[in-house]
Structure formats: structure tokens, C-alpha cells
């Protein structure tokens, strides 16, 4: 046992006397609130990953509050930890994620608060690095992995997302409250007193309240949080998200946070986001069609590698490293095909072993460039950008898959 572990165990013994927990008055303290809804399987993993983080902040009192929001399934066993206080708060009725977060807040004692979802993942240095940088700010927002890749890029730098103009009049670009360490006294009473009926946008309401009240946000560009996208995420339900966003606009107006033209701008922002979501849904349908055809081709024993070799194309570069580009790279590498480099406008935000370049960088000659994006209005522009840099054969992945399907 090292000295640090001994101090934590000694500290925990001091806290537990006669079976009762005595909370020492400490300025350095953090409360982590996790709503649980039929997610008991996540509890042990959360405890372990948060304990790793607590080990990096000696001197802090940390409490982990699991707020069970399912009245039909009681959690009777509280997890144990030698280095932090853990409490399970059961419920007599379902309050939804917003209500569960606020309920947890009413129990917590920390100077700083972190709201996590039950399936979230934070880096072991999350607490240490967020606490080290927050300074006098009311909240600090870290960078995030979304669906396995960095979310913020040249189109949306992290420093822009918590500006009042972006948050109120463009859209909420903070993916999850789990990115944000918040000073407890800075959490808006309006947010605590107006529990949303529809889940999905309560975090947007919190940021709007805080910004309208003059609270200061700070950026931490280190990736310390992972946002996992599941089919049952509230954000994937376009109808419920629209209802939730409209509810936010109603609360903001009713509470007088915004009035007149500013309130109308907020309502317009919600409508614009909803229209964009519809366009994204159409794009997802097209992407699904491509991936479905690709899977059909593979089920018939054909591959992109076979297509290329039949045309004597061996050295390949890929343009675009989104969903299609990542799958294409994996298939080519698994087939032993040489991928010389990848071109993507967000190259500096991507982590891969293959050489990455932006469209403005020099491009070495290859046998073929495969454009791994959906065709759109900029089709000719994309091709021309490549041809301006290097003389090569240009193939569109979508055309290749369509041709392979037609020949089956």
C-alpha cells in the first residue's frame, strides 16, 4: 500500500464513526450526480472510473450520488468505496432525467457539481484537469469524443459553443452535461424550479439560464469525456427533441429570461435546428442505403479491394473520413491494400495511424482517389480540388458500390 492509498483509507475511517457519515467542512469538494433508470449494470463501472479520478485529486471530498428514477425497481445495495462517499437515492415516482438531476442536487454537498448519464465515460484525469483550469469561472467545458471521434472542429471550435450568441440563437453544441464541471452556486434557480416534461433539452435550458444570468464559461480543449450514441438516446428521437426544445422556449419566455426580439430569435433557433435535423435524417437515410448495399456486396463475396485490383489500382488515397471513410479504410487495410493517406478538412482533429492531410496540403501521386462522402451540390468542387493538386483517377465510393450491386 502506497502513502496516497493509506491517506485515502485513513480519511474514510475518520469519516465513518458509529455507523454515521460525518461530513467535514471542506472548501474542496465535488458532487457527481448520476440519474439511473434501469441501468444498474452501469453502476459498478461508474464507481471504478470515478475512483480512478478521485485518486488524482487528493485533498478533495468527493461524493457520488446515484438517483434511481424508476419507482418499480428499488436499488437496495449501495456500492462501497474507501475514497469517496456513495449514496443511492431511491424514488417513489418517475421524475425524468431533469427531475432526477435536480433531486440529486438537493442532496449534494459539493462546491462543484458534475452531472453524468449512466452510460457516460470520463477520463481518469477529468476531475483533476477541470478543477485545475476552472479558476474563477462558473463552469468549464472539456473537449469530447462523439461516436469515437472528436466533435469540435474547424466549423465548430469549442470556444464558440458556450457563447451567448451560439447557445441562444444558433443551437446547443454542448453535447452532454458530462462535459461540464459546474460551480454549485452558479446553477440557476430557474432551471431547478422548472422541471421539464419532455426529456432531451434540459441541459440546453440550464446553459441558457446560466448565460442569461451572466455566468462565465471556460474551455478546456483536452478530450476528457466520451459521448456514446445509442439508438435509444433522447437526441435520436426527432419528434421528442422538437417537443423538448419548444418547451425550453416556453420556459424561457414565461420566466422572463428573454423578451421580444431575443425570445423570437431563440424560437427561430429551435425551428432552424429542427429543420436541420430533418435534413440530417434524410442524409442518414441515404447513408443507410449505401451501407446496406455495401453489406449486400460483401455477403455475395465481393469487396472494394477486388474492384480496385481488377482495374490495376493498388495505391489508394481516401477523401473524407466520416462513416464511409472509416469503413472504407478498415476494409482496404484488412485486405492488404495500401492506403497512402487520407484527406479531410478536419485532419488535425482526427486520430489515426494513417497520414492525414487537409485539402490545402500537397498530395502525392496515387493510383486512385476514392471519395468517401455522399454526392451532393459540391460534387464537382470536391473532384476539382483533388485534380488541382495531383493527376490521378477519381472514384466515388457510392458509384463503386452501385456498380457492384448492378453486376450481381
C-alpha positions in Angstrom: 0.0 0.0 0.0 1.5 3.4 -1.0 1.2 6.6 1.0 -1.6 8.0 -1.1 -3.8 4.9 -0.7 -3.1 4.9 3.0 -4.2 8.6 3.4 -7.5 7.8 1.5 -8.3 4.8 3.7 -7.4 6.8 6.8 -9.6 9.6 5.7 -12.5 7.3 5.0 -12.2 5.8 8.5 -12.3 9.3 10.0 -15.5 10.0 8.2 -17.3 6.9 9.4 -17.9 6.9 13.2 -20.6 4.9 14.9 -22.1 4.0 11.6 -22.9 7.6 10.7 -21.2 9.6 8.0 -19.8 12.8 9.3 -19.1 15.3 6.5 -16.2 17.5 7.3 -16.5 21.1 6.3 -14.1 21.4 3.3 -13.9 24.0 0.7 -12.5 21.5 -1.8 -15.4 19.2 -2.6 -17.1 17.7 -5.7 -20.5 16.1 -6.1 -21.2 13.7 -9.0 -24.9 13.1 -9.8 -26.0 10.2 -11.9 -29.7 9.6 -12.7 -30.3 5.8 -13.0 -33.2 4.4 -15.0 -33.0 0.6 -15.3 -29.3 1.0 -15.6 -27.9 -0.9 -12.6 -25.5 -2.7 -14.9 -23.6 0.6 -15.3 -23.1 1.4 -11.6 -20.0 -0.7 -10.9 -18.2 0.7 -14.0 -19.0 4.2 -13.0 -17.8 3.7 -9.5 -14.5 2.3 -10.8 -13.8 5.0 -13.3 -14.7 7.8 -10.9 -12.5 6.3 -8.2 -9.6 6.5 -10.7 -10.3 10.2 -11.0 -10.6 10.7 -7.2 -7.1 9.3 -6.8 -5.8 12.2 -8.8 -7.3 14.9 -6.6 -6.0 14.2 -3.0 -7.4 16.6 -0.5 -10.9 16.8 -2.2 -14.0 15.4 -0.6 -16.0 13.6 -3.4 -19.5 12.2 -3.2 -21.2 10.1 -5.9 -25.0 10.2 -5.9 -27.0 7.6 -7.8 -30.5 8.9 -8.3 -32.8 5.9 -9.1 -35.6 7.3 -11.2 -37.5 4.0 -11.5 -40.1 3.5 -8.7 -40.7 -0.1 -9.8 -37.1 -1.3 -9.3 -35.6 -0.3 -6.0 -31.8 -0.3 -5.6 -31.1 -1.6 -2.1 -27.4 -2.3 -2.2 -25.2 0.8 -2.1 -21.8 0.4 -3.7 -18.8 0.8 -1.4 -15.7 2.9 -1.8 -12.7 3.7 0.5 -12.0 7.0 -1.1 -15.4 8.7 -1.7 -18.9 8.7 -0.3 -21.5 6.9 -2.4 -25.2 7.2 -1.9 -28.2 5.7 -3.7 -31.4 7.8 -3.7 -34.5 5.8 -4.5 -37.7 7.3 -5.7 -41.4 6.9 -5.2 -42.2 8.3 -8.7 -40.5 8.8 -12.1 -39.4 12.4 -12.5 -37.5 12.2 -15.8 -33.8 13.0 -16.2 -34.2 16.7 -15.4 -36.2 16.0 -12.2 -33.7 13.3 -11.2 -30.8 15.7 -11.6 -32.5 18.4 -9.6 -33.4 15.8 -6.9 -29.7 14.7 -6.7 -28.7 18.4 -6.5 -30.9 18.8 -3.4 -28.8 16.1 -1.6 -25.4 17.1 -2.7 -22.8 18.9 -0.6 -20.0 19.7 -3.1 -18.7 23.1 -4.1 -18.5 21.7 -7.7 -21.1 19.5 -9.4 -20.9 17.1 -12.4 -24.0 15.7 -14.0 -23.3 12.3 -15.6 -25.6 10.0 -17.5 -25.5 6.3 -16.5 -23.6 5.2 -19.7 -21.1 8.1 -19.8 -17.3 7.7 -19.8 -14.9 10.2 -18.3 -11.2 10.2 -18.5 -9.4 9.5 -15.2 -7.9 13.0 -15.3 -11.3 14.7 -15.9 -11.7 15.9 -12.3 -8.1 16.9 -11.8 -7.8 18.8 -15.1 -11.2 20.5 -15.0 -10.6 21.6 -11.4 -7.1 22.9 -12.2 -8.4 25.1 -15.0 -11.7 26.4 -13.8 -10.3 29.3 -11.9 -13.0 31.8 -11.1 -15.3 30.7 -13.9 -18.8 29.3 -13.1 -18.3 26.3 -15.4 -15.7 24.6 -17.5 -16.4 22.6 -20.7 -14.0 20.0 -21.9 -13.5 18.6 -25.4 -15.3 15.3 -26.2 -15.2 12.2 -28.3 -18.5 11.7 -30.1 -19.2 8.4 -31.8 -15.5 7.7 -31.5 -14.2 10.9 -33.0 -13.5 14.5 -31.8 -16.7 16.5 -32.0 -15.4 20.1 -32.3 -13.6 21.1 -35.5 -13.0 24.0 -37.8 -16.7 24.5 -38.3 -17.4 24.5 -34.6 -14.5 25.3 -32.2 -15.1 24.6 -28.6 -14.6 28.2 -27.6 -17.6 29.2 -29.7 -20.2 26.8 -28.3 -20.8 28.4 -25.0 -21.0 32.0 -26.3 -24.4 33.6 -25.7 -24.9 34.1 -29.5 -24.3 30.4 -30.2 -26.2 28.9 -27.3 -29.2 31.1 -27.5 -29.6 32.0 -31.2 -27.8 29.1 -33.1 -28.1 25.8 -31.3 -26.8 23.9 -28.2 -23.4 22.5 -29.2 -22.5 21.2 -25.7 -23.3 17.5 -26.3 -23.8 16.5 -22.7 -23.7 17.9 -19.2 -21.0 15.3 -18.6 -18.5 17.6 -20.4 -19.1 20.4 -17.9 -17.9 20.9 -14.3 -20.2 23.5 -12.7 -19.9 25.6 -9.6 -22.9 24.5 -7.5 -23.9 28.1 -6.5 -23.9 29.0 -10.2 -26.7 26.6 -11.1 -29.8 28.6 -12.0 -32.8 28.5 -9.6 -35.0 28.9 -12.7 -33.6 25.6 -14.0 -34.2 23.9 -10.6 -37.7 25.2 -10.3 -39.0 24.5 -13.8 -38.7 20.7 -14.3 -39.2 19.8 -18.0 -42.0 17.5 -19.0 -40.2 16.1 -22.1 -36.6 14.8 -21.9 -33.9 15.9 -24.3 -33.1 19.6 -23.9 -33.0 20.2 -20.1 -29.2 20.8 -20.4 -29.8 23.5 -23.1 -32.2 25.2 -20.6 -29.5 25.1 -17.9 -26.9 26.7 -20.2 -29.4 29.4 -21.4 -30.3 30.2 -17.8 -26.7 30.5 -16.7 -25.7 32.6 -19.7 -28.7 34.9 -19.3 -27.7 35.3 -15.6 -24.2 36.4 -16.6 -22.4 33.2 -15.6 -18.9 32.7 -17.2 -18.0 29.5 -19.1 -14.4 28.4 -19.8 -13.0 26.0 -22.4 -10.7 23.0 -21.7 -9.6 21.7 -25.1 -8.4 18.4 -23.7 -10.6 15.4 -24.6 -11.7 14.2 -21.2 -15.2 12.9 -21.9 -16.8 10.3 -24.3 -20.3 10.8 -25.6 -21.8 7.5 -26.7 -24.6 7.5 -29.3 -27.2 4.8 -28.8 -30.4 4.1 -30.8 -32.4 4.9 -27.6 -30.7 8.3 -26.9 -33.3 11.0 -26.5 -31.4 13.1 -29.0 -32.1 10.5 -31.7 -35.9 11.0 -31.4 -36.5 14.0 -33.6 -40.1 14.4 -32.5 -39.4 14.4 -28.8 -36.4 16.6 -29.2 -38.5 19.2 -31.0 -41.1 19.0 -28.2 -38.4 19.4 -25.6 -36.8 22.3 -27.4 -40.1 24.1 -27.8 -40.7 23.5 -24.1 -37.4 25.3 -23.4 -38.5 28.3 -25.4 -41.8 28.4 -23.4 -40.0 28.3 -20.0 -37.5 31.0 -21.1 -40.4 33.2 -22.1 -42.6 32.5 -19.1 -39.7 33.3 -16.7 -38.7 36.5 -18.5 -35.2 35.4 -19.3 -35.6 36.7 -22.8 -38.3 39.0 -24.3 -39.3 40.5 -27.6 -36.9 40.0 -30.4 -34.4 38.0 -28.4 -37.2 35.5 -27.5 -38.2 35.3 -31.1 -34.6 34.7 -32.1 -34.5 31.8 -29.6 -37.7 30.3 -31.1 -36.2 30.7 -34.6 -33.0 28.9 -33.5 -35.1 26.0 -32.2 -37.0 25.9 -35.5 -33.8 26.0 -37.5 -32.3 23.2 -35.5 -35.4 21.1 -36.1 -35.2 21.8 -39.9 -31.6 20.9 -39.9 -32.4 17.7 -38.0 -34.9 16.7 -40.8 -32.2 17.3 -43.4 -29.8 15.2 -41.4 -32.4 12.5 -41.2 -32.6 12.5 -45.0 -28.9 12.2 -45.2 -28.9 9.3 -42.8 -31.5 7.5 -45.0 -29.1 7.9 -48.0 -26.2 6.7 -45.9 -28.2 3.7 -44.7 -28.9 2.8 -48.3 -25.2 2.9 -49.2 -24.2 0.9 -46.2 -27.0 -1.7 -46.9 -25.8 -2.1 -50.5 -22.2 -2.4 -49.3 -23.2 -5.1 -46.9 -25.1 -6.9 -49.7 -22.0 -6.8 -51.9 -19.9 -8.3 -49.1 -22.5 -11.0 -48.4 -22.0 -12.0 -52.1 -18.3 -12.4 -51.5 -17.2 -9.3 -53.3 -15.1 -6.4 -51.9 -13.8 -3.0 -52.7 -10.4 -4.4 -52.9 -11.4 -6.9 -55.6 -13.0 -4.0 -57.6 -9.7 -2.0 -57.4 -7.4 -4.9 -58.2 -9.5 -5.8 -61.3 -8.7 -2.3 -62.5 -5.0 -2.5 -61.5 -5.3 0.2 -58.9 -3.1 -0.6 -55.9 -2.0 2.7 -54.2 -5.1 4.4 -52.8 -5.9 7.7 -51.1 -9.2 8.4 -49.4 -11.0 11.7 -49.4 -13.3 12.1 -46.4 -13.0 10.4 -43.0 -16.6 10.2 -41.9 -18.6 7.0 -41.5 -18.0 5.9 -45.1 -14.3 6.8 -45.0 -13.6 4.9 -41.8 -15.4 1.7 -43.1 -13.5 2.0 -46.4 -10.1 2.3 -44.6 -10.8 -0.7 -42.5 -11.9 -2.8 -45.5 -8.9 -1.9 -47.5 -6.4 -2.4 -44.7 -8.0 -5.8 -43.8 -7.5 -6.8 -47.5 -3.8 -5.7 -47.5 -4.4 -2.8 -49.9 -2.1 0.2 -49.5 -3.7 3.4 -48.3 -1.2 6.1 -48.7 -3.0 8.9 -47.0 -6.4 10.4 -46.1 -7.7 13.9 -47.0 -10.1 15.5 -44.6 -10.7 19.2 -43.8 -10.7 18.3 -40.1 -7.4 16.4 -40.3 -6.0 17.9 -37.1 -9.0 16.7 -35.1 -8.7 13.1 -36.2 -6.6 10.4 -34.5 -5.4 7.6 -36.8 -2.2 5.8 -37.8 -2.6 6.7 -41.5 -1.1 10.0 -42.7 -3.7 12.8 -42.7 -3.8 15.9 -44.8 -6.2 18.8 -45.4 -7.4 19.7 -48.9 -4.9 22.6 -48.9 -1.8 20.3 -48.3 0.3 18.8 -51.1 -0.9 15.5 -52.4 1.4 12.7 -53.5 0.5 10.8 -56.7 -1.5 7.6 -56.2 -3.3 5.2 -58.5 -6.7 6.4 -57.4 -8.5 8.7 -55.1 -11.7 7.3 -53.6 -14.1 10.0 -52.4 -15.9 8.5 -49.4 -18.7 11.0 -49.0 -22.3 11.2 -50.3 -22.6 13.1 -53.5 -24.2 16.5 -53.2 -24.1 20.0 -54.6 -20.3 20.3 -54.2 -19.5 17.1 -56.2 -17.6 18.9 -58.9 -15.8 21.1 -56.4 -14.5 18.2 -54.5 -13.2 16.5 -57.6 -11.5 19.7 -58.8 -9.8 20.3 -55.5 -8.1 16.9 -55.9 -7.2 17.4 -59.6 -5.7 20.8 -58.9 -3.2 19.1 -56.6 -2.5 15.8 -58.3 -3.2 14.0 -61.6 -5.0 10.8 -60.7 -8.1 8.7 -61.2 -11.0 9.7 -59.1 -13.6 7.2 -57.9 -16.7 7.8 -55.8 -17.3 5.1 -53.3 -21.1 5.3 -53.8 -20.7 4.8 -57.5 -18.4 1.8 -57.0 -20.9 0.2 -54.7 -23.8 0.9 -57.0 -21.9 -0.7 -59.9 -21.0 -3.8 -57.9 -24.7 -4.2 -56.9 -25.8 -3.9 -60.5 -23.4 -6.6 -61.7 -24.5 -9.2 -59.1 
